[in-house]
Amino acid sequence: MGLPEDPDRTMAERHRATSHDPGEAERQQALRRRLVEFVQTAQARHIHPLPLETYRGHRRYQSSLFGWLLIPDTCLAVATDAELYRLHLEGGGSRSKTPVREEWIRNAYWHGWASRWVTLEEMLVDAVARGTSRLP
């Protein structure tokens, strides 16, 4: 019985494979442009960013990054640099306490509480509609 696949390595391999696909490169650029639009909209509506925090068990670590939370159980946030971050401790020996930047942005993420896939667009629209960086 083999060891389970390393999700970070699998994602990196998928990213390398799709980077040669011009259609995927265009989709990534469109998603990154949408993140820039989200940050501009949030700032225009005076939705103030809060420090992004990472969690490990019951411990919470405040990072130096500021941004807006999307959906809690996807652990996703958009920082003021218009990048998408995962809010969990990075694996490995160093155990970095900073949010991990998503190198490859997906169009949809699993929302466990609702037991459904939710698109990045839905999460961004909801975050603007909420008008707050903290979830209720």
C-alpha positions in Angstrom: 0.0 0.0 0.0 1.5 3.3 -1.1 1.6 6.6 0.7 -1.2 9.1 -0.1 -0.4 11.7 -2.7 1.0 15.0 -1.5 -1.8 17.5 -2.4 0.7 20.4 -2.8 2.9 18.3 -5.2 -0.2 17.2 -7.1 -1.4 20.8 -7.5 2.0 21.9 -8.6 2.1 19.2 -11.2 -1.4 20.1 -12.4 -0.3 23.8 -12.6 2.7 22.9 -14.8 0.6 20.7 -17.0 -2.1 23.4 -17.6 0.5 26.2 -18.0 1.1 24.9 -21.5 -2.6 25.2 -22.3 -3.3 28.7 -23.7 -7.0 28.4 -22.7 -6.0 27.7 -19.1 -3.5 30.6 -19.1 -6.4 32.9 -20.3 -8.7 31.6 -17.5 -6.0 32.2 -14.9 -5.5 35.8 -16.1 -9.3 36.4 -16.1 -9.5 35.1 -12.5 -6.6 37.3 -11.4 -8.2 40.3 -13.1 -11.4 39.5 -11.1 -9.4 39.5 -7.9 -8.1 43.0 -8.7 -11.6 44.2 -9.5 -12.8 42.8 -6.1 -10.1 44.7 -4.2 -10.9 47.9 -6.1 -14.7 47.4 -5.3 -14.0 46.7 -1.6 -11.9 49.8 -1.3 -14.3 52.0 -3.2 -17.1 50.8 -0.8 -14.9 51.4 2.2 -15.0 47.7 3.2 -11.9 47.7 5.3 -9.5 44.8 5.3 -8.6 43.0 8.5 -5.4 41.1 9.4 -5.5 37.6 7.9 -5.1 34.9 10.5 -4.0 31.3 10.2 -5.1 28.5 12.5 -3.6 25.3 13.8 -6.0 23.4 16.1 -7.3 26.0 18.6 -4.3 28.3 18.1 -4.6 31.4 16.0 -1.7 33.3 14.4 -2.1 36.8 13.1 -0.1 37.5 10.0 1.2 40.7 8.5 -1.2 40.4 5.5 -4.5 42.3 5.4 -7.5 41.3 3.4 -11.1 40.0 3.2 -12.3 36.6 4.2 -14.4 34.7 1.7 -16.0 31.5 3.1 -14.6 30.1 6.3 -14.4 26.4 5.6 -12.7 27.0 2.3 -10.0 28.9 4.3 -9.8 31.4 1.5 -9.1 35.2 1.6 -8.2 37.9 -0.8 -5.4 40.1 0.4 -4.9 43.8 -0.4 -2.3 42.7 -3.0 -5.2 41.1 -5.0 -3.9 37.6 -4.5 -5.9 34.6 -3.2 -4.5 33.0 0.0 -5.3 29.9 2.0 -5.5 30.5 5.7 -3.8 27.5 7.2 -0.3 26.8 8.3 2.0 25.8 5.6 3.2 22.2 5.8 6.8 21.2 6.0 9.5 21.6 8.7 9.3 25.4 8.9 5.6 25.5 9.8 5.3 29.0 8.4 2.6 31.0 10.1 1.7 33.1 7.1 -1.2 32.5 4.7 -0.2 30.5 1.7 -0.7 32.2 -1.7 -2.7 30.1 -4.2 -0.4 29.7 -7.2 -3.2 28.1 -9.4 -6.6 29.6 -8.9 -9.6 27.3 -9.4 -13.0 28.5 -10.7 -14.8 26.6 -7.8 -14.0 25.5 -4.3 -15.7 23.0 -2.0 -17.9 24.6 0.6 -18.2 21.9 3.2 -20.9 23.5 5.4 -23.2 23.7 2.4 -21.9 20.4 0.9 -21.6 22.0 -2.5 -19.1 23.6 -4.9 -19.1 27.4 -4.8 -17.5 29.5 -7.5 -14.9 32.1 -6.8 -17.3 34.6 -8.4 -20.0 33.7 -5.9 -17.6 34.1 -3.0 -16.4 37.5 -4.2 -19.9 38.8 -4.7 -21.0 37.5 -1.3 -18.0 39.2 0.4 -18.9 42.6 -1.1 -22.6 42.1 -0.3 -21.7 41.3 3.4 -19.7 44.5 3.5 -17.5 43.3 6.3 -14.3 41.4 6.7 -15.6 39.3 9.5 -18.2 36.6 8.9 -21.4 36.8 11.1 
